[in-house]
Amino acid sequence: MPVITWETPYCAEGNNCFRLGTDADGNGYIAVNGQEDHYLTDSLEALRTLITDIKAGKADHLL
């Protein structure tokens, strides 16, 4: 299992909180806060794009 450094949880109004993380190899991770052992992983750029779009309101229904 990779060593993941998790950021502070991001909580949108009325939605679940999620966390972003990275590892030493430059991979990106996203998980629901409190369930970091069940995460999605992809390139850091792909996850950054996803989160940027969510924060911009383009996909807030996914949360």
N, C-alpha and C positions, 0 to 999 in steps of 0.2 A: 504494500500500500504506500502511495507517495506521501511525503511530508508536505502538507498543504498549509499555507499561511492564509488564514481567513481574515477578511476585512470586517469592520463594524457592520452589523445588519442594516439593511435598507428596508424601511417599512413604509409602504404607500398607505394612504388613508383608506381604511376599511378593507385592506388586503393582508395577505400573509407577508411576513418579513422574509427576506432572502439574503443570502450572503454570497459574496464573490471571494474567490481565493486563487492563489497561484502556487506553483511549485518551482523548484530549482531549474527544471527543464523548460520553463516558459509556458507551460500549459495553463489554461484557465479553467476554473471550476465554479459552479453555481449550485446552491443547495438551499432548501427551506431552513430558516433559522431553527436550531435545535435538532435538526436531522442531517447534520453534516456528513454522517456515514453513508447517506444515500444521495449522491451528487451526480450531476451531469458534467462531462468534460468535453472540451473542444479546444481549438486554438484560442489563445487569449484575444486575438482580434475578432473572431467570430462571436465570442461571448460579450465583448465590449460593444459590438454593434447591436446585439440583441438588447442589452441593458440600456444603451443610449436610446434606442427606439421605444422601449417600454417607458422610460422616464419622460420621453417627449410625447407620450400619450398615443403612440401609434398602435400599441398592442396591450393596453392596460387590462383588457379582458382576459389575458392569459394568466394573470396573477390571481 
